[in-house]
Structure formats: C-alpha cells, structure tokens
C-alpha cells in the first residue's frame, strides 16, 4: 500500500501553538521511533518552536498570489498568509488588485473602513496613507484596495501605475514594509497583467482538478515570460478520502504535472466558509483548524523561501488496512 507524505526542506518546522505538536505527530505523521515524553521546560519549548523565521531576500518582497482560474482560493490565501506574516512580526501591505470585484476587505472584516482607494490617490483626492487601512488586531498589517466595488479603472491605469504604487510604498516615511502581497484577479486579461507587473515572486494557488491545473500551467508560462522565476505552488482544498479512493489527484501528481516548488497543502475545511462570512481569517481561530495551521506553515516557508517535497513511501503491510496516511505539514 502506498501513502503520501509531505516533508519540509526546513529541518525545524514551526507550530505557533507548541502544545499542538504532540497531537499532530500522533494523528498525522508517521512515527519513526517510539515517542518520548519531554520534560515541561516552557522556555526551551518557546525557543524551539516559536522562533521568528529568518527573512530571506531583499525587502520589500513583492509577491503576487494568482491562479488563472477563479474560485480556487486566491483571496483566502492572501488574507490568511498575510495575517500569518503579520503575526510572525513582519510588516505587510496587502493590495486587492481585483477591479470592481474586490473581496479581500470582506475576508478581513475591513469592508466598513475602506473610504479611499488607489483611484482616489492617483486622482489626487487623498494621500496614500489615507487609503491604507490598518488592521486593529495586528497593526503591522495594512490593506490597500485598487478601486471601489462596481467601479471601473481609468483608461490610463495599468502595470506602470501599480509599479508607481509599489515604489511609493517602498519610500514611505514610516518605512518600507517587509512584504507587499498582491491579490491577483482571475483570468489572464489586462487585470492579470497589471497585477503581476511589479512582482518578483509568485504564489500559484491551484486545486487537484484538471481544469484548475490546465489554467495553472498556462499562468506559469505567462509568469515566466514576464520575468518572474520564483514561483511556488499552494495546493488547496485537498481531500484525503478522495485521494485514497483514487477519485482525486494526489499532491505528488499535481507537483509532477506543474513542476513547481510546493509551498503548502491546504486541506478541505468547512470552517473556511464560516470564517469568510464572519470576516475572521482562519489563522486567528482558537483553537486553530487544520487549514489555518497549514496557512501558517506556508507563511513560514514563504519567509525563509523554503519549500516542501511530496514523497511516495511504501506503507507497512500491517497498517495497510488503514490506507495511506497524509501529512499536511513538513516534519
């Protein structure tokens, strides 16, 4: 019997809640040796599992989150990864580049605080700092919307205007943010081209179905043509029961088809709909859900430019009745 496990290239995985590690190891990770009880040393536990990740690359890191196909979880990924980065201590500006169909403010619960957008900034009606909406829960996270709902951009707005906006964020008096995350609209039309223009990294969100994978492959080619070589992939809405029944492609199959580095695997979680309707991202839930923990780990790998590897290993015969064990976290 075959099982699919994911291993992180980082030898020190992060869990924001240290008490969850023994539970996760017991339920989802294949044990390599008998468990040993650890002494209750709170200080060493905090230092080992809650260390701040080391920021790799030059700042600010401009990352576009895209997919090509709509409905795969780009905005959900932007909200949860962005807030996870803020919780890790990094300053983040999230830009909703979906013109006329913005939703990032709804997922963050900030829809009532967006008074100005980039359009007003370009028209000279307000300053850039007035258009930035600071999250009250994490003051190092800010939201910037391109336009208001059901509105159209001026004809002159394009990639150059978004590059100017990113340069303005870099030269702010209060300092440049560590991350500028751009929530890309669906499709590969002018909005897509505008969103990817200032980016030097990309996170491609896909689901394990053929329609999403074909669009993801097309988008990968467009990103490479635009000069973006650092492309990582998040596989969203993974269901282990369907993988075991061979009704869904495994993460290894997806990685082999697209040939991209794996940033994270997000399991199917009904809590996503609840958190969306409440305007409360998954990563803020207490206790955390599996999907929330997976987003946190993806953010950790993004900071250190780390990745995961999907490996097929042979299952022991005595455990074949249980089917394959699937690990969502690097171990």
C-alpha positions in Angstrom: 0.0 0.0 0.0 1.2 3.5 -0.8 0.9 6.5 1.3 1.7 10.1 0.5 3.6 12.2 3.0 5.0 15.8 2.7 8.3 16.7 4.1 9.6 20.2 4.6 13.1 21.2 3.4 13.4 23.2 6.6 14.6 20.8 9.4 12.8 23.0 12.0 9.1 23.2 11.3 7.1 25.9 13.1 3.9 25.5 15.0 2.5 28.7 16.6 0.9 26.7 19.4 3.6 24.4 20.9 1.1 22.3 22.7 -0.3 21.0 19.3 2.9 19.4 18.2 2.4 16.0 20.0 -1.2 15.8 18.8 -0.2 16.5 15.2 2.6 14.0 15.3 0.3 11.3 16.7 -2.5 11.8 14.3 -0.9 12.8 11.0 2.8 12.0 11.0 4.2 8.5 10.6 6.3 7.8 13.7 9.9 6.8 13.1 10.6 5.9 16.7 8.8 5.5 20.0 7.5 8.7 21.4 9.5 10.0 24.4 7.9 12.3 27.0 9.5 15.7 27.1 10.1 17.5 30.4 7.9 20.5 30.9 10.5 23.1 30.1 8.5 26.1 28.9 11.4 28.3 27.9 13.1 25.8 25.7 9.8 24.9 24.1 9.1 28.5 23.2 12.6 29.0 21.8 12.5 25.8 19.7 9.0 26.1 18.2 8.2 29.8 18.3 11.4 31.2 17.0 11.0 34.0 14.5 11.8 32.9 10.9 14.7 34.5 9.2 13.6 36.8 6.4 15.4 35.8 3.1 15.9 38.0 0.1 15.8 41.8 -0.3 12.9 43.7 1.2 10.3 44.6 0.4 9.3 41.2 -1.1 6.6 41.8 -3.7 4.6 38.6 -4.0 1.6 38.1 -6.3 -0.9 35.4 -5.5 -2.5 34.2 -8.6 -4.1 31.1 -10.3 -5.8 31.9 -13.6 -9.0 30.0 -12.6 -11.5 31.7 -10.3 -12.7 30.2 -7.1 -9.6 28.2 -6.1 -8.8 30.3 -3.0 -6.5 33.2 -4.0 -8.2 35.8 -1.8 -8.5 33.3 1.1 -4.8 32.5 0.7 -3.9 36.2 0.6 -5.8 37.0 3.8 -4.5 34.1 5.8 -0.9 34.1 4.6 -0.8 37.9 5.0 -2.1 37.9 8.6 0.2 34.9 9.4 3.2 37.0 8.2 2.0 39.9 10.4 1.7 37.5 13.4 5.3 36.4 12.8 6.3 40.1 13.3 6.7 41.3 9.7 5.1 44.4 8.3 2.7 43.5 5.4 0.7 45.5 2.9 -2.0 43.5 1.0 -3.2 45.0 -2.3 -6.5 43.9 -3.6 -6.0 44.2 -7.4 -9.3 42.9 -8.4 -11.0 45.9 -10.0 -14.8 46.1 -9.4 -15.0 42.7 -7.7 -12.9 43.2 -4.6 -13.4 40.7 -1.8 -10.3 40.9 0.3 -11.8 43.5 2.6 -14.7 41.2 3.3 -12.5 38.3 4.3 -10.5 40.5 6.6 -13.6 42.2 8.1 -12.4 45.7 7.0 -15.2 46.5 4.4 -16.6 49.3 6.5 -13.3 51.0 6.9 -12.3 51.4 3.2 -13.0 55.1 2.5 -10.4 55.7 -0.2 -8.8 53.6 -2.8 -5.8 53.8 -5.2 -8.0 55.6 -7.8 -8.5 58.5 -5.4 -4.8 58.5 -4.7 -3.9 58.7 -8.4 -6.6 61.5 -8.9 -5.0 63.5 -6.0 -8.2 63.3 -3.9 -6.3 61.8 -0.9 -2.9 60.7 0.3 -1.6 57.2 0.1 -1.6 56.8 3.9 -5.3 57.7 3.9 -6.1 54.9 1.5 -4.2 52.3 3.6 -6.5 50.6 6.1 -4.6 49.3 9.2 -5.9 46.2 10.9 -6.9 46.8 14.5 -5.9 43.2 15.5 -2.4 43.4 14.0 -1.2 46.9 13.5 1.6 45.8 11.2 -0.9 44.6 8.6 -2.4 47.1 6.1 -4.9 46.7 3.3 -5.0 48.8 0.1 -7.8 48.4 -2.4 -7.4 49.4 -6.1 -11.0 50.6 -6.6 -14.4 50.6 -5.1 -16.9 47.8 -5.9 -18.7 48.0 -9.2 -16.3 50.7 -10.4 -14.1 50.9 -13.5 -10.5 52.0 -13.6 -9.3 54.9 -15.7 -8.1 54.0 -19.1 -4.5 55.0 -18.2 -4.3 52.7 -15.3 -2.0 49.7 -15.9 1.2 48.0 -14.8 3.1 51.2 -14.7 0.6 52.8 -12.3 0.9 49.7 -10.0 4.7 49.9 -10.1 4.5 53.5 -9.1 2.3 52.5 -6.2 4.7 49.8 -5.0 7.6 52.4 -5.3 5.6 54.8 -3.2 5.1 52.1 -0.5 8.8 51.5 -0.5 9.6 55.1 0.1 7.1 55.8 2.9 8.4 57.9 5.8 7.4 55.2 8.3 9.5 52.7 6.5 9.1 50.2 3.8 7.0 47.1 4.5 8.7 43.7 4.6 6.0 42.1 2.3 3.8 43.6 -0.4 1.2 40.9 -1.3 -0.9 41.4 -4.4 -4.2 39.6 -4.7 -4.5 38.9 -8.4 -7.8 38.8 -10.2 -8.9 35.7 -12.1 -8.2 35.3 -15.7 -5.3 36.3 -17.9 -6.6 39.6 -19.2 -5.4 43.1 -18.6 -6.1 42.9 -14.8 -3.8 39.9 -14.5 -1.0 41.6 -16.5 -1.4 44.7 -14.3 -1.2 42.7 -11.1 1.9 40.7 -11.9 3.9 43.7 -13.3 5.6 44.9 -10.1 6.0 41.4 -8.6 9.3 39.5 -8.4 7.8 36.4 -6.7 4.5 34.5 -7.3 2.4 32.0 -5.4 0.3 29.9 -7.6 -2.9 28.6 -6.0 -4.5 25.5 -7.5 -6.8 22.7 -6.7 -6.3 19.0 -7.6 -8.7 19.0 -10.6 -7.8 19.1 -14.3 -9.5 22.4 -15.1 -7.6 24.2 -12.4 -4.3 22.5 -13.4 -4.6 23.4 -17.0 -5.1 27.1 -16.1 -2.3 26.9 -13.6 0.1 25.6 -16.3 -0.9 28.4 -18.6 -0.4 31.0 -15.9 3.0 29.6 -15.0 4.2 30.2 -18.6 2.9 33.7 -18.6 4.7 34.5 -15.3 7.9 33.1 -16.6 7.5 35.2 -19.8 7.1 38.3 -17.6 10.4 37.5 -15.9 9.1 36.0 -12.6 11.2 32.9 -12.0 10.5 32.4 -8.3 7.2 30.6 -8.5 5.8 28.4 -5.7 2.6 26.5 -5.5 -0.1 26.0 -2.9 -2.5 23.1 -3.4 -5.8 24.0 -1.9 -8.9 22.0 -1.0 -7.2 18.6 -0.7 -9.4 15.7 0.5 -7.6 12.7 1.7 -10.6 10.4 1.5 -10.9 11.1 -2.3 -7.1 10.6 -2.8 -7.3 7.2 -1.0 -10.2 6.3 -3.3 -8.3 7.4 -6.3 -11.0 10.0 -7.1 -8.7 12.9 -6.7 -5.1 13.5 -7.9 -2.5 13.4 -5.1 -0.3 16.3 -4.3 2.6 14.4 -5.9 0.7 14.1 -9.1 0.0 17.9 -9.1 3.6 18.7 -8.4 4.8 16.4 -11.2 2.4 17.9 -13.7 3.2 21.6 -12.9 6.9 21.1 -12.0 6.8 23.8 -9.3 8.1 24.0 -5.8 5.5 23.2 -3.2 4.8 25.9 -0.6 1.9 24.3 1.2 -1.0 21.9 1.1 -4.4 23.2 2.5 -7.0 20.5 3.4 -10.6 20.9 2.7 -12.2 22.6 5.7 -15.8 23.6 6.3 -14.5 26.3 8.7 -13.4 28.3 5.6 -17.0 29.3 4.8 -17.7 30.3 8.4 -14.6 32.4 8.7 -15.3 34.1 5.4 -18.9 35.0 6.4 -17.6 36.4 9.8 -14.7 38.3 8.2 -12.4 36.5 10.6 -9.4 34.7 8.9 -8.8 31.1 9.7 -5.3 31.7 11.2 -7.0 33.7 14.0 -9.3 30.9 15.1 -8.8 29.4 18.6 -8.3 26.5 18.7 -6.7 26.6 15.2 -8.1 24.4 12.4 -6.0 22.2 10.2 -6.4 24.6 7.3 -5.3 27.5 9.5 -2.2 25.7 10.6 -1.4 24.8 7.0 -1.6 28.5 6.1 0.7 29.4 9.0 3.2 26.9 7.8 3.0 28.1 4.2 3.7 31.7 5.5 6.7 30.4 7.4 8.2 28.8 4.3 7.5 31.9 2.3 9.5 34.0 4.7 12.6 31.7 4.5 12.0 30.9 0.8 11.6 27.3 1.8 9.5 24.6 0.2 8.0 21.1 0.7 8.6 17.9 -1.1 5.9 15.3 -1.8 7.2 11.8 -1.5 5.5 8.5 -2.0 6.7 5.9 0.5 5.7 2.2 0.9 3.3 1.5 3.8 3.9 -1.3 6.2 1.7 -4.4 5.4 0.2 -4.5 8.9 -1.0 -1.0 8.6 -2.4 -1.4 5.0 -6.0 -1.6 6.3 -5.7 2.0 7.5 -4.9 3.2 4.0 -2.3 5.9 3.3 -1.5 8.5 5.9 -1.4 12.0 4.6 0.7 14.7 6.3 -0.2 18.3 5.7 2.8 19.7 7.5 6.5 19.3 6.9 8.1 17.1 9.6 
